[in-house]
Amino acid sequence: MNIKKVCVLGGGGFVGIHIVNKLGMAGYSVRVLTRTREHAKTVAVLPDVEVVEANIFDPAELNRHFAGMDAVINLVGMLNEEKTGRIDKPMARRGDFHEVHIELPRKIVHACAASGVKRLLHMSALNADPNAPSGYLRSKGLGEAIVLEAGLRHSGPGYRLEATTFRPSVIFGREDSFINMFAGLLKLAPVLPLASPDTKFQPVFVEDVAQAFVASLNNSDTFGQSYDLCGPKAYTLRELVELVGAMTGYKRKIIGLSPRLSYLQAWVMEWLPGKKIMTRDNYYTMQVDSVCKGEFPRIFDVKLSALEAVAPGYLAEFSPYQGYRSAAGR
Ligand SMILES: NC(=O)c1ccc[n+]([C@@H]2O[C@H](COP(=O)([O-])OP(=O)(O)OC[C@H]3O[C@@H](n4cnc5c(N)ncnc54)[C@H](OP(=O)(O)O)[C@@H]3O)[C@@H](O)[C@H]2O)c1
């Protein structure tokens, strides 16, 4: 397979920016589909990257935008369902797990077959499984199964869809929401009541995830495979938050909540206005440790970056000493 043109859905998001950037540097020509150009403005300025506003839930639009492409990368996903959508844009109303994590991959697989695209990379999540405890993980599991089965169902004379899926633990990097959220909370709150403090995570650097995607594109050994992606070290949530406290200089008292209080906190926070920090579905997701059974797949030739080496660089802005640093021109 000689892939040159790649269409990326969700290419303007946190992980997408890094993948699109790496694709560009590797010489691929990239088309990013987005609900609104504003969401993809960071990648729009890159050479060989075309940003197109599209209703990705419309099969006809998918067919049109996939035409002439050699591969498709689907990064579209959300941690929480959007309860209120913008009614002026029909595609923005598609905010539930079923539509985004299950029906969209199904439409993408069909559109690949209709437009002759033979390669599909799909972003799932660690622990994604049709029998998982949360709606997020169940829907991700069902979507991933559709993609992996696609190679079997969508093949015939002269056509076969070669799919690869990726299942990362929590991803860290300058624009992440997880580590940055805790840094923000620690800055604000003198005491932090922490839900599910003993759940384990194995954070993986966004650049390492991006390298795995780009390395797999043309590698036929990855066809039909699914890869768990984790960083070099596992931490309990409490250890992670303490580490963020140490990195930012906000060493707060952390009170680990019991399962019952964790659920209650999630239920209360679910109903607070604004961006969701925690929902009951997130609580259910955290019933399973987000850690890998094996090491990072060697096939991608990634030298893993540690959280301790990367995060201080982007958490510096939370530091109480940042004012002095800025004044000193650092
Ligand atoms: N970040 C992590 O720690 C992590 C861990 C495991 C798995 N993942 C998975 O990795 C993928 C990328 O995550 P990310 O952190 O980069 O997320 P992100 O920054 O929120 O980006 C996701 C992209 O998906 C699109 N999208 C989200 N909700 C949508 C909706 N309702 N309708 C249409 N498009 C929608 C958006 O594209 P536009 O706004 O441009 O249309 C957005 O840029 C997701 O599938 C996520 O589940 C992430």
Ligand as a Chemical Component Dictionary entry (heavy atoms), coordinates in Angstrom:
data_LIG
# 
_chem_comp.id                   LIG 
_chem_comp.type                 NON-POLYMER 
_chem_comp.pdbx_formal_charge   0 
_chem_comp.three_letter_code    LIG 
# 
loop_
_chem_comp_atom.comp_id 
_chem_comp_atom.atom_id 
_chem_comp_atom.alt_atom_id 
_chem_comp_atom.type_symbol 
_chem_comp_atom.charge 
_chem_comp_atom.model_Cartn_x 
_chem_comp_atom.model_Cartn_y 
_chem_comp_atom.model_Cartn_z 
_chem_comp_atom.pdbx_ordinal 
LIG N1  N1  N 0  -7.262  12.543 25.614 1  
LIG C1  C1  C 0  -7.171  11.347 26.196 2  
LIG O1  O1  O 0  -6.649  11.203 27.321 3  
LIG C2  C2  C 0  -7.709  10.117 25.485 4  
LIG C3  C3  C 0  -7.482  8.851  26.049 5  
LIG C4  C4  C 0  -7.980  7.719  25.378 6  
LIG C5  C5  C 0  -8.674  7.864  24.180 7  
LIG N2  N2  N 1  -8.892  9.128  23.675 8  
LIG C6  C6  C 0  -9.629  9.247  22.412 9  
LIG O2  O2  O 0  -8.819  9.970  21.492 10 
LIG C7  C7  C 0  -9.645  10.722 20.590 11 
LIG C8  C8  C 0  -9.173  12.155 20.556 12 
LIG O3  O3  O 0  -9.238  12.671 21.870 13 
LIG P1  P1  P 0  -8.820  14.183 22.192 14 
LIG O4  O4  O 0  -8.354  14.208 23.596 15 
LIG O5  O5  O -1 -7.966  14.714 21.121 16 
LIG O6  O6  O 0  -10.249 14.877 22.149 17 
LIG P2  P2  P 0  -10.657 16.342 21.629 18 
LIG O7  O7  O 0  -9.548  17.311 21.807 19 
LIG O8  O8  O 0  -11.955 16.647 22.296 20 
LIG O9  O9  O 0  -10.882 16.119 20.079 21 
LIG C9  C9  C 0  -11.868 15.260 19.616 22 
LIG C10 C10 C 0  -12.382 15.752 18.277 23 
LIG O10 O10 O 0  -13.571 15.022 17.982 24 
LIG C11 C11 C 0  -14.514 15.875 17.386 25 
LIG N3  N3  N 0  -15.788 15.750 18.130 26 
LIG C12 C12 C 0  -15.949 15.669 19.476 27 
LIG N4  N4  N 0  -17.273 15.554 19.767 28 
LIG C13 C13 C 0  -17.934 15.574 18.578 29 
LIG C14 C14 C 0  -19.306 15.528 18.239 30 
LIG N5  N5  N 0  -20.272 15.440 19.141 31 
LIG N6  N6  N 0  -19.632 15.582 16.938 32 
LIG C15 C15 C 0  -18.656 15.695 16.015 33 
LIG N7  N7  N 0  -17.355 15.765 16.267 34 
LIG C16 C16 C 0  -16.982 15.716 17.559 35 
LIG C17 C17 C 0  -14.027 17.285 17.464 36 
LIG O11 O11 O 0  -13.736 17.750 16.151 37 
LIG P3  P3  P 0  -14.230 19.203 15.636 38 
LIG O12 O12 O 0  -14.589 20.007 16.828 39 
LIG O13 O13 O 0  -13.061 19.722 14.893 40 
LIG O14 O14 O 0  -15.391 18.941 14.751 41 
LIG C18 C18 C 0  -12.746 17.206 18.287 42 
LIG O15 O15 O 0  -11.704 17.962 17.747 43 
LIG C19 C19 C 0  -11.077 10.536 21.090 44 
LIG O16 O16 O 0  -11.682 9.526  20.337 45 
LIG C20 C20 C 0  -10.900 10.074 22.528 46 
LIG O17 O17 O 0  -12.002 9.290  22.963 47 
LIG C21 C21 C 0  -8.423  10.242 24.293 48 
# 
loop_
_chem_comp_bond.comp_id 
_chem_comp_bond.atom_id_1 
_chem_comp_bond.atom_id_2 
_chem_comp_bond.value_order 
_chem_comp_bond.pdbx_ordinal 
LIG N1  C1  SING 1  
LIG C1  O1  DOUB 2  
LIG C1  C2  SING 3  
LIG C2  C3  SING 4  
LIG C2  C21 DOUB 5  
LIG C3  C4  DOUB 6  
LIG C4  C5  SING 7  
LIG C5  N2  DOUB 8  
LIG N2  C6  SING 9  
LIG N2  C21 SING 10 
LIG C6  O2  SING 11 
LIG C6  C20 SING 12 
LIG O2  C7  SING 13 
LIG C7  C8  SING 14 
LIG C7  C19 SING 15 
LIG C8  O3  SING 16 
LIG O3  P1  SING 17 
LIG P1  O4  DOUB 18 
LIG P1  O5  SING 19 
LIG P1  O6  SING 20 
LIG O6  P2  SING 21 
LIG P2  O7  DOUB 22 
LIG P2  O8  SING 23 
LIG P2  O9  SING 24 
LIG O9  C9  SING 25 
LIG C9  C10 SING 26 
LIG C10 O10 SING 27 
LIG C10 C18 SING 28 
LIG O10 C11 SING 29 
LIG C11 N3  SING 30 
LIG C11 C17 SING 31 
LIG N3  C12 SING 32 
LIG N3  C16 SING 33 
LIG C12 N4  DOUB 34 
LIG N4  C13 SING 35 
LIG C13 C14 SING 36 
LIG C13 C16 DOUB 37 
LIG C14 N5  SING 38 
LIG C14 N6  DOUB 39 
LIG N6  C15 SING 40 
LIG C15 N7  DOUB 41 
LIG N7  C16 SING 42 
LIG C17 O11 SING 43 
LIG C17 C18 SING 44 
LIG O11 P3  SING 45 
LIG P3  O12 DOUB 46 
LIG P3  O13 SING 47 
LIG P3  O14 SING 48 
LIG C18 O15 SING 49 
LIG C19 O16 SING 50 
LIG C19 C20 SING 51 
LIG C20 O17 SING 52 
# 
